[in-house]
Amino acid sequence: MDSLNIEQNWVRQRMMEIDMERRPSLDLSYRCYSATFLDKNQAAKLETGDKIFMPPSALSVLLSLPSSNPMLFQLRNPNAAERELVSHCGVLEFTALEDTIYMPSWKMKSLDLEEGELVQVKNVTLPKGKFVKLQPHTKNFLDIANPRAMLETTLRSFTCFTTGDTIKLPYNGKEYYVDIVETKPGKAISIVDTDCEVDFAPPRDYKEPEMPVAAASSPTNKAALVAADQIEEPKFNPFTGAGRRLDGKPLSAAPVSSSSLVAAANNGKGNAQPSNTGSSSQGTSRRAQGKLVFGSNAANRTTTPKETEKEASKEQAKPEKKEDPKFQPFTGKRYSLKG
């Protein structure tokens, strides 16, 4: 279906061109000048759109031809031998000098024309535009808050677009240059009294954002990672808090360290090795090893070596408790499947 529509549009455009070739038309050469040769008011009107000033003799020729509204013209640079430079425009006034036309400076630059050079002017009929793709020159165009409103305001002074042209859009005291990248249904379209879809290509100076480099690749981050690895994590130290009595009385001796508690526990189980570490061994008088007593009478109760020996003999005389047998897997007999 798309190929059929393209073919139908091409046939329709070709028939229109053949019809225009058969009709009498305006096809003359004029010397072109920019808006700098006009007064300020005329120059301002000329630079804000794509229209030109033509001589009164051109109007008399156009009136004798079949009427076409709006009046559109094809501009061709006859001196461009290497490439065909063609653009299109409308007419603003018929007040120029004979054999002379005035056109916007940006359109002269697009056609590679100098002041006073010849340009070929021919009246044409263009199809109404359906689609146009624009490409701004700079990223400043992206700073416009409402591009649609901007285009609706600035394009009122334009009559047509030509693929490959560079137009100037003055807006809010600034000038934005935009390339006409693509137009449909033809290479030249009319934008008067038509609904035209507009698309934008990335600006010329736009660069894709670079992929972020890995954070560890930078030397500063590497040094920070090495320093972090060298820092030792704090180890867990048990029994570092302050000791408190269960009866609420103040402590009379220095807090017992973890090593002394372990030694006391080993002595209570009957180990023969005495503990030489702990703050209790550094007192003014060496205390005899005995039981740890907790309670309100702990301060008044002391044990003698004899009592300690008696209690130790009692503990040895006690029968040892037999532990329940633990579960041991795979302890049974082995059988063969063969019988």
Beta strands, then each sheet from edge to edge (+ up, - down):
strand 1: 27-33
strand 2: 51-53
strand 3: 72-76
strand 4: 86-93
strand 5: 100-102
strand 6: 118-124
strand 7: 131-136
strand 8: 160-162
strand 9: 166-171
strand 10: 174-184
strand 11: 188-190
strand 12: 197-200
sheet 1: 2+ 4+ 3- 6+ 1- 5-
sheet 2: 9+ 10- 7+ 12+
sheet 3: 8+ 11-
end
